[in-house]
Amino acid sequence: MKLRITEDDRARLYKYLASSFIAKRRCPETGCILLVQKNESPYNPALLVVEVLAPASGDFARQGAAELTFSSGYLRRALMEVRTRGLSGFLTVHTHPFADERVGFSCYDDANDPELMANLYELQPGGIFGSIVAGKRSFAGRLWNPCQTCEPLSELITVGEALKFEPLDGSSSPHVPLPSAIFDRALAVTGAGALAKLSSSKFGVIGASGTGSLMIELLMRAGAGEILVFEFDRADKTNLNRVLHLRMRDVEPGRNKADRSHEVVKESGLPVKVAVVDGGDITKTEVAERLRDCDFLLGCVDRDWPRLILSQVAYQYLIPYIDLGTEVGLDNEIVQSLDARVSYVAPGRPCLLCSGVVTEERVALEGQSEEEFKRILSMGYSRDFRLNAPAVMDLNMRAASQAGLLLRHLFQPFLLTPLPHSIRESATNFSVRMVNHERRENCPICGNPDRQGSGPRFRLMTR
């Protein structure tokens, strides 16, 4: 099972462990506790770090160069947090000061962990408990079962300005397989290590129309491991000018756009798996739950309600999310603007509500029936936000290309950081703007600290 953590919490974790690794000093072991929530996805289970519970004075009953015992008060405090906040459980973390490139559990750990974990399961029978040992440049982790057996944690994934992957098997770096010759021309931008992570990751593409069909193509040729396509719309003639690979013979029977994308990926012969989610409408709860199966989300939709749900999933399940959008501005049939936008949403960064990409008014309107929507507009209670300007593949390509490069950066950094919230490109005056926004304190998504890493505790705003 993987362990996902935000960049800020990863920094806090290091802060509480760093005193053990001061050079040329015989330092005692130290540690902390990670409060966790479980992502219950049957296809991609993970533990989400909700908070790094800092140790206070007296929280270690015994502390030496080769041993560390958490006090009953510290453990009880963690257990109370789990119960009152509806979390899954917690992991104890401690250091081995003399371990560097490789670390493992000591005989002392193996002798004491089973009794501690058995006591925790007795107090919280439905909980999840485990332990992590940290070396200077390595981690090892394991989850304990109520029957006092354990299973290894596989990987620590840090989500932030870039994605960082650290093995939890005690080694400092994973074995990196040689890339296929198909992808070796891209190694300058996406090295073998980053390509290995791309090829083992599952990418959710929400929307398979203009920008979505292009993103599927880019992922396929970048070496993605698996693509999960969410799309409920069927092809018609108006899609032929902007949906990649769509043909007239797909339009006539009204094929689902996602089915055509699935067919194209299969026909390519490239080493990527692809699947289509039945229904595809993420405003429905049973479909939205499939989003948590993914390691990465790419939003290629033109509505606010799905974008709101994707923002919530990004925060609650610590899954990075890139949102794409294009807009053609017309005034009396004269083109005033051609804009492509890419936004990166992740815990610790502003959500799409705070940036104004999504508004609560438009979300509410999209939840109405067509008749009610027209009635509201006719009575002047809202502005019609539906654009009649046509979408064109040329502009969609601008957004998809920016998103593809941003995605590559997150796996192997090369862009200036901190990353802007949005990249906006205007094709009419050849300008690119890096746009930043502040998180609103009252924002129900990124302004609510309880939502981060909360998993299923907060209901997604689906139907």
C-alpha positions as CSV (number, residue, x, y, z in Angstrom):
1,M,0.0,0.0,0.0
2,K,1.2,3.5,-0.9
3,L,1.4,6.4,1.6
4,R,0.5,9.9,0.2
5,I,1.6,13.1,1.9
6,T,1.6,16.8,1.0
7,E,4.8,18.7,0.5
8,D,4.1,20.8,3.6
9,D,3.6,17.8,5.8
10,R,6.7,16.1,4.3
11,A,8.7,19.2,5.4
12,R,7.2,19.0,8.9
13,L,8.0,15.3,9.1
14,Y,11.7,16.0,8.3
15,K,11.7,18.8,10.8
16,Y,10.8,16.5,13.6
17,L,13.3,13.8,12.5
18,A,16.3,15.9,11.5
19,S,17.8,16.2,15.0
20,S,18.8,12.6,14.8
21,F,21.0,13.1,11.8
22,I,23.3,16.0,12.9
23,A,26.8,15.2,11.6
24,K,29.5,14.0,14.0
25,R,27.2,13.7,17.0
26,R,25.9,10.7,18.8
27,C,22.2,11.7,18.6
28,P,19.3,9.8,20.2
29,E,16.4,8.4,18.2
30,T,13.4,10.7,17.8
31,G,10.0,10.4,16.1
32,C,6.5,11.6,15.6
33,I,3.0,10.2,14.7
34,L,1.3,10.4,11.3
35,L,-2.5,10.6,11.5
36,V,-3.9,8.8,8.4
37,Q,-7.1,8.3,6.5
38,K,-7.5,5.4,4.0
39,N,-8.4,5.7,0.4
40,E,-10.8,2.8,0.1
41,S,-10.3,2.4,-3.6
42,P,-10.2,-1.3,-4.5
43,Y,-7.9,-0.6,-7.5
44,N,-5.5,1.9,-5.9
45,P,-5.6,1.7,-2.1
46,A,-3.5,4.2,-0.2
47,L,-3.1,5.8,3.2
48,L,-3.4,9.6,3.2
49,V,-1.4,11.6,5.8
50,V,-3.9,14.0,7.4
51,E,-1.6,15.6,9.9
52,V,1.9,15.2,11.4
53,L,1.2,15.0,15.1
54,A,4.2,16.8,16.7
55,P,5.7,15.4,19.9
56,A,5.7,17.6,23.0
57,S,7.8,17.5,26.0
58,G,7.4,14.1,27.8
59,D,6.0,12.3,24.8
60,F,8.9,9.9,24.7
61,A,9.0,7.5,27.7
62,R,12.4,6.2,26.7
63,Q,14.8,7.8,24.3
64,G,18.4,6.7,23.5
65,A,20.7,6.2,20.6
66,A,19.3,2.7,19.9
67,E,15.7,2.9,21.3
68,L,12.6,5.0,21.4
69,T,9.4,4.4,23.3
70,F,6.3,6.6,22.7
71,S,4.6,7.5,26.0
72,S,1.1,6.3,26.7
73,G,0.0,10.0,26.8
74,Y,1.3,10.6,23.2
75,L,-0.4,7.5,21.9
76,R,-3.6,8.3,23.7
77,R,-3.6,11.8,22.2
78,A,-3.2,10.3,18.7
79,L,-6.0,7.8,19.3
80,M,-8.3,10.5,20.5
81,E,-7.6,12.5,17.4
82,V,-8.5,9.5,15.3
83,R,-11.8,9.0,17.1
84,T,-12.9,12.6,17.2
85,R,-12.0,13.4,13.6
86,G,-13.3,10.1,12.1
87,L,-9.8,9.1,10.8
88,S,-8.6,5.5,10.0
89,G,-5.7,5.3,12.3
90,F,-2.0,6.4,12.7
91,L,1.6,5.4,12.0
92,T,4.4,5.8,14.5
93,V,7.6,7.1,12.9
94,H,11.1,6.9,14.5
95,T,14.7,7.3,13.4
96,H,17.7,5.1,13.3
97,P,20.5,7.8,13.6
98,F,23.3,5.7,12.1
99,A,21.3,4.5,9.0
100,D,22.0,6.3,5.8
101,E,21.4,4.7,2.3
102,R,19.6,1.7,3.8
103,V,17.5,1.4,6.9
104,G,15.5,-1.5,8.5
105,F,13.6,-2.4,11.6
106,S,15.8,-3.4,14.5
107,C,15.5,-6.4,16.8
108,Y,14.2,-3.9,19.4
109,D,11.5,-2.7,16.9
110,D,10.5,-6.3,16.1
111,A,10.2,-7.2,19.8
112,N,8.1,-4.2,20.8
113,D,5.9,-3.4,17.8
114,P,3.7,-6.4,18.0
115,E,2.6,-5.7,21.6
116,L,2.0,-2.0,20.9
117,M,0.0,-2.7,17.8
118,A,-2.1,-5.4,19.5
119,N,-3.0,-2.9,22.3
120,L,-4.0,-0.3,19.7
121,Y,-6.2,-2.7,17.8
122,E,-7.8,-3.7,21.1
123,L,-8.6,0.0,21.8
124,Q,-9.7,0.7,18.2
125,P,-10.7,-2.6,16.6
126,G,-11.5,-1.1,13.2
127,G,-8.4,1.0,13.0
128,I,-5.3,1.0,10.9
129,F,-1.9,1.1,12.6
130,G,1.6,0.7,11.5
131,S,5.2,1.9,11.9
132,I,7.9,3.6,9.9
133,V,11.6,3.8,10.5
134,A,13.7,6.6,9.0
135,G,17.3,6.7,8.0
136,K,19.1,9.8,6.8
137,R,18.1,9.0,3.2
138,S,15.8,6.0,3.4
139,F,12.5,4.8,4.9
140,A,11.0,1.4,5.7
141,G,7.3,1.1,6.6
142,R,4.9,-1.7,7.5
143,L,1.2,-2.0,8.5
144,W,0.2,-4.3,11.3
145,N,-2.9,-6.5,11.3
146,P,-4.9,-7.3,14.4
147,C,-3.5,-10.9,14.3
148,Q,0.0,-9.4,14.9
149,T,1.3,-10.0,11.3
150,C,2.5,-7.2,9.2
151,E,2.7,-6.2,5.5
152,P,5.1,-3.7,3.9
153,L,4.2,-0.3,2.8
154,S,5.4,0.2,-0.7
155,E,6.0,3.9,-1.4
156,L,5.9,7.4,0.0
157,I,4.5,9.9,-2.5
158,T,4.8,13.6,-1.9
159,V,2.4,15.9,-3.7
160,G,3.4,19.5,-4.2
161,E,5.5,21.7,-6.5
162,A,6.7,18.4,-8.0
163,L,5.9,14.7,-7.3
164,K,8.5,12.9,-5.2
165,F,8.5,9.1,-4.9
166,E,10.5,7.4,-2.1
167,P,10.5,3.7,-1.6
168,L,9.4,2.4,1.8
169,D,11.4,-0.9,1.6
170,G,14.5,0.5,3.4
171,S,16.5,1.5,0.3
172,S,17.3,5.0,-0.7
173,S,16.2,4.8,-4.3
174,P,14.2,2.2,-6.4
175,H,15.6,0.2,-9.2
176,V,15.0,2.0,-12.5
177,P,14.4,-0.2,-15.5
178,L,15.8,0.8,-18.8
179,P,13.2,2.6,-21.0
180,S,11.8,1.2,-24.1
181,A,13.5,2.4,-27.3
182,I,10.1,3.9,-28.2
183,F,10.6,6.6,-25.7
184,D,14.3,7.2,-25.7
185,R,14.1,10.4,-27.7
186,A,12.2,12.0,-24.8
187,L,14.8,11.1,-22.1
188,A,16.2,14.6,-22.1
189,V,12.9,15.9,-20.7
190,T,11.6,12.8,-18.9
191,G,14.5,10.7,-17.6
192,A,14.5,7.0,-17.0
193,G,13.4,7.4,-13.4
194,A,10.5,9.8,-14.3
195,L,9.5,7.6,-17.2
196,A,9.4,4.6,-14.9
197,K,7.0,6.4,-12.6
198,L,4.9,7.5,-15.6
199,S,4.7,3.9,-16.8
200,S,3.5,2.7,-13.4
201,S,0.9,5.5,-12.9
202,K,-2.8,5.6,-13.7
203,F,-4.1,8.8,-15.2
204,G,-7.7,9.8,-15.1
205,V,-8.8,11.9,-18.1
206,I,-12.2,13.5,-17.5
207,G,-13.7,14.4,-20.8
208,A,-12.7,12.9,-24.2
209,S,-13.7,15.7,-26.5
210,G,-11.5,18.6,-27.7
211,T,-8.7,18.9,-25.1
212,G,-9.4,15.4,-23.7
213,S,-8.8,13.5,-26.9
214,L,-5.5,15.4,-27.3
215,M,-4.4,14.7,-23.7
216,I,-5.1,10.9,-24.2
217,E,-2.8,11.1,-27.3
218,L,-0.1,12.9,-25.3
219,L,-0.3,10.5,-22.4
220,M,-0.1,7.5,-24.7
221,R,3.0,8.8,-26.4
222,A,4.6,10.0,-23.2
223,G,4.7,6.4,-21.8
224,A,1.8,6.5,-19.3
225,G,1.1,3.2,-17.7
226,E,-2.7,3.3,-17.7
227,I,-5.4,5.8,-18.8
228,L,-8.9,5.8,-17.3
229,V,-11.3,7.7,-19.5
230,F,-14.5,9.4,-18.1
231,E,-16.9,10.6,-20.8
232,F,-20.6,10.2,-21.2
233,D,-21.2,12.3,-24.4
234,R,-21.8,10.8,-27.8
235,A,-20.2,12.0,-31.0
236,D,-22.1,14.2,-33.5
237,K,-21.0,16.2,-36.5
238,T,-20.1,19.3,-34.6
239,N,-17.3,17.3,-32.9
240,L,-15.5,16.3,-36.1
241,N,-13.5,19.5,-36.3
242,R,-12.0,19.2,-32.8
243,V,-12.0,15.6,-31.5
244,L,-8.8,13.8,-32.5
245,H,-9.3,10.6,-34.5
246,L,-13.1,11.0,-34.7
247,R,-14.5,9.9,-38.0
248,M,-17.8,10.3,-39.8
249,R,-18.5,6.6,-39.3
250,D,-18.3,7.2,-35.5
251,V,-20.8,10.0,-35.7
252,E,-23.5,8.2,-37.7
253,P,-24.2,5.6,-35.0
254,G,-23.6,8.1,-32.2
255,R,-20.6,6.3,-30.6
256,N,-19.4,7.4,-27.2
257,K,-16.3,9.6,-27.7
258,A,-14.5,7.6,-25.1
259,D,-15.0,4.3,-27.0
260,R,-13.2,5.8,-30.0
261,S,-10.3,7.0,-27.8
262,H,-10.1,3.5,-26.3
263,E,-9.9,2.0,-29.8
264,V,-7.2,4.4,-30.9
265,V,-5.0,3.6,-27.9
266,K,-5.4,-0.1,-28.5
267,E,-4.6,0.2,-32.2
268,S,-1.4,2.1,-31.4
269,G,0.4,-0.9,-30.0
270,L,2.1,1.3,-27.4
271,P,2.6,-0.2,-23.9
272,V,-0.3,1.6,-22.3
273,K,-3.5,0.2,-20.7
274,V,-6.8,2.0,-21.3
275,A,-10.2,1.6,-19.8
276,V,-13.5,3.5,-20.1
277,V,-15.6,4.2,-17.0
278,D,-19.2,3.2,-17.5
279,G,-21.5,6.2,-17.6
280,G,-18.6,8.6,-17.4
281,D,-20.6,11.4,-15.7
282,I,-18.6,12.4,-12.5
283,T,-21.5,14.4,-11.1
284,K,-23.0,11.0,-10.3
285,T,-21.6,9.5,-7.0
286,E,-20.9,6.0,-8.3
287,V,-18.8,7.4,-11.2
288,A,-17.0,10.1,-9.1
289,E,-15.8,7.3,-6.7
290,R,-13.8,5.9,-9.6
291,L,-11.7,9.1,-9.6
292,R,-9.9,7.9,-6.4
293,D,-8.6,4.9,-8.4
294,C,-6.2,7.3,-10.2
295,D,-2.7,8.6,-9.4
296,F,-3.3,11.8,-11.4
297,L,-6.3,13.7,-12.8
298,L,-6.6,15.7,-16.0
299,G,-9.8,17.7,-16.2
300,C,-10.8,18.4,-19.8
301,V,-14.4,19.5,-19.3
302,D,-16.2,22.8,-20.0
303,R,-18.5,22.9,-17.0
304,D,-18.1,24.1,-13.4
305,W,-19.8,21.3,-11.5
306,P,-17.3,18.6,-12.6
307,R,-14.4,21.0,-11.9
308,L,-15.7,21.5,-8.4
309,I,-15.8,17.7,-7.8
310,L,-12.3,17.3,-9.2
311,S,-11.0,20.0,-6.9
312,Q,-12.6,18.2,-3.9
313,V,-11.1,14.9,-4.9
314,A,-7.6,16.5,-5.3
315,Y,-7.8,17.8,-1.7
316,Q,-9.5,14.9,0.0
317,Y,-7.4,12.1,-1.6
318,L,-4.1,14.0,-2.2
319,I,-4.3,13.4,-5.9
320,P,-2.7,16.1,-8.2
321,Y,-5.1,17.6,-10.7
322,I,-4.4,19.6,-13.9
323,D,-7.4,21.5,-15.4
324,L,-7.5,22.6,-19.0
325,G,-9.7,25.3,-20.5
326,T,-9.9,27.3,-23.8
327,E,-12.1,30.2,-24.7
328,V,-12.9,32.1,-27.9
329,G,-14.1,35.7,-27.2
330,L,-16.4,37.1,-29.9
331,D,-17.8,40.6,-30.2
332,N,-20.2,41.1,-33.1
333,E,-18.6,38.1,-34.8
334,I,-15.2,39.6,-34.5
335,V,-12.6,37.6,-32.6
336,Q,-11.4,39.6,-29.6
337,S,-9.5,36.9,-27.8
338,L,-8.2,33.3,-28.1
339,D,-7.1,32.0,-24.7
340,A,-5.8,28.7,-23.4
341,R,-5.5,28.1,-19.7
342,V,-3.9,25.3,-17.6
343,S,-4.3,25.3,-13.8
344,Y,-2.6,23.0,-11.3
345,V,-4.6,22.1,-8.2
346,A,-3.1,20.2,-5.3
347,P,-3.2,20.4,-1.5
348,G,-1.7,23.6,-0.2
349,R,-2.5,25.4,-3.5
350,P,-5.6,27.5,-4.3
351,C,-8.5,25.5,-5.6
352,L,-10.5,26.5,-8.7
353,L,-13.1,28.3,-6.6
354,C,-10.4,30.6,-5.2
355,S,-9.1,31.3,-8.7
356,G,-12.5,32.2,-10.1
357,V,-12.3,29.4,-12.7
358,V,-15.3,27.9,-10.9
359,T,-18.1,29.9,-9.3
360,E,-20.8,28.6,-6.9
361,E,-23.5,30.4,-9.0
362,R,-22.6,28.4,-12.1
363,V,-22.4,25.2,-10.2
364,A,-25.9,25.8,-8.8
365,L,-27.2,26.6,-12.3
366,E,-25.7,23.5,-13.8
367,G,-27.5,21.4,-11.3
368,Q,-30.9,22.6,-12.6
369,S,-33.0,21.0,-15.3
370,E,-32.9,22.7,-18.7
371,E,-36.4,24.2,-18.2
372,E,-35.5,25.6,-14.8
373,F,-32.2,26.9,-16.2
374,K,-34.0,28.9,-18.9
375,R,-36.6,30.2,-16.4
376,I,-33.8,31.5,-14.1
377,L,-32.1,33.3,-17.0
378,S,-35.4,34.7,-18.4
379,M,-36.2,36.3,-15.0
380,G,-32.8,37.9,-14.8
381,Y,-31.6,36.1,-11.8
382,S,-28.3,35.1,-13.4
383,R,-26.2,35.8,-16.5
384,D,-26.0,33.2,-19.2
385,F,-22.5,31.8,-19.0
386,R,-22.7,29.4,-21.9
387,L,-20.4,30.4,-24.6
388,N,-21.6,30.2,-28.2
389,A,-18.0,30.7,-29.6
390,P,-16.7,27.6,-31.4
391,A,-13.9,25.5,-30.0
392,V,-11.1,24.8,-32.5
393,M,-8.4,22.2,-32.4
394,D,-5.6,24.7,-32.9
395,L,-6.5,26.4,-29.6
396,N,-7.2,23.1,-27.8
397,M,-3.7,22.0,-28.8
398,R,-2.2,25.0,-27.0
399,A,-3.8,24.0,-23.7
400,A,-3.0,20.3,-24.1
401,S,0.6,21.0,-24.9
402,Q,1.1,23.2,-21.8
403,A,-0.6,20.6,-19.7
404,G,1.6,17.9,-21.0
405,L,4.8,19.8,-20.2
406,L,3.5,20.7,-16.8
407,L,2.8,17.0,-16.2
408,R,6.3,16.1,-17.2
409,H,7.7,18.7,-14.8
410,L,5.8,17.2,-11.9
411,F,7.6,13.9,-12.5
412,Q,11.0,15.5,-13.3
413,P,11.2,19.2,-12.4
414,F,12.5,21.7,-14.9
415,L,10.1,24.6,-14.6
416,L,10.7,27.6,-12.2
417,T,9.1,27.1,-8.8
418,P,6.9,27.9,-7.0
419,L,4.6,27.0,-9.8
420,P,1.9,29.6,-10.7
421,H,-1.7,28.6,-10.1
422,S,-2.5,29.0,-13.8
423,I,-0.7,29.5,-17.1
424,R,-2.8,31.6,-19.4
425,E,-1.8,32.0,-23.0
426,S,-3.3,34.5,-25.4
427,A,-2.9,33.5,-29.0
428,T,-4.1,37.0,-30.2
429,N,-1.1,38.9,-28.8
430,F,1.3,36.0,-28.3
431,S,1.5,36.4,-24.6
432,V,1.8,33.9,-21.8
433,R,0.9,35.0,-18.2
434,M,1.7,33.1,-15.0
435,V,-1.3,33.8,-12.8
436,N,-1.3,33.3,-9.0
437,H,-4.2,33.4,-6.6
438,E,-4.6,33.5,-2.8
439,R,-6.5,30.8,-1.0
440,R,-9.7,32.3,0.6
441,E,-10.0,31.6,4.4
442,N,-13.6,30.7,4.0
443,C,-13.2,28.5,0.9
444,P,-15.1,25.2,1.5
445,I,-12.3,23.3,-0.3
446,C,-8.8,24.7,0.2
447,G,-9.8,26.9,3.1
448,N,-11.0,24.0,5.2
449,P,-8.0,22.3,6.9
450,D,-10.2,19.3,7.8
451,R,-10.8,18.4,4.2
452,Q,-7.1,17.9,3.3
453,G,-6.4,14.1,3.2
454,S,-9.9,13.4,4.6
455,G,-10.7,10.8,2.0
456,P,-14.4,9.8,2.2
457,R,-15.2,11.8,5.4
458,F,-16.5,14.7,3.2
459,R,-19.2,13.9,0.7
460,L,-18.4,15.0,-2.8
461,M,-20.9,17.4,-4.2
462,T,-22.4,14.9,-6.7
463,R,-26.0,14.2,-7.3
